[in-house]
C-alpha cells in the first residue's frame, strides 16, 4: 500500500499525515517510520484498538506519532499532506465532501479497497493480499475546488 507514495510528501515537514480509522496502529507506525520529519496522527473511535495503539506507542516510542480517540469526521484536515484510509463504502462517500472542502491542493489521499467515486485516481495498484484489493492514490485539487468527473 505504501509503495504508491512518493519518498517526499507535499507540504514538506509542515504537512501532517492522517490515518483515518487507524485500527491497531500498524499503518500509522509504518508511516511515522517512513516520514520521520512529519507528524502522523491516527484517528480511531473504538476504544480497544485505540488503547492497543497507545500502549504500543509507549513500548515503541515514535516522537512524530500520536493517536486520538475521536471521530475523524470532526477533525480539521486543512494541514494534511496525506490522508490514508481503509474504510467501507458509506464512510468513503461521506469523506468526498470533507476532502473537497478541507484538503489543500496537492495533498494526497491513499485508500485501500474502497474508491472515492467522484475522484479520478492518479494511480491504482493491487495490494499483495489474498483478495488482490485495489489501492487508490488521489491528489486533492484544493479546498472548495470542483472535480470534472466527465
C-alpha positions, 0 to 999 in steps of 0.5 A: 500500500505504501509503495504508491507514495512518493519518498517526499510528501507535499507540504514538506515537514509542515504537512501532517499525515492522517490515518483515518480509522487507524485500527491497531496502529500498524499503518500509522507506525509504518508511516511515522517510520517512513516520514520521520520529519512529519507528524502522523496522527491516527484517528480511531473511535473504538476504544480497544484498538485505540488503547492497543495503539497507545500502549504500543506507542509507549513500548515503541516510542515514535516522537512524530506519532500520536493517536486520538480517540475521536471521530475523524469526521470532526477533525480539521484536515486543512494541514494534511499532506496525506490522508490514508484510509481503509474504510467501507463504502458509506464512510468513503462517500461521506469523506468526498465532501470533507476532502473537497472542502478541507484538503489543500491542493496537492495533498494526497489521499491513499485508500485501500479497497474502497474508491472515492467515486467522484475522484479520478485516481492518479494511480491504482495498484493491487495490494499483495493480499489474498483478495488482490484489493485495489489501492487508490492514490488521489491528489486533492485539487484544493479546498472548495475546488470542483472535480470534472468527473466527465 
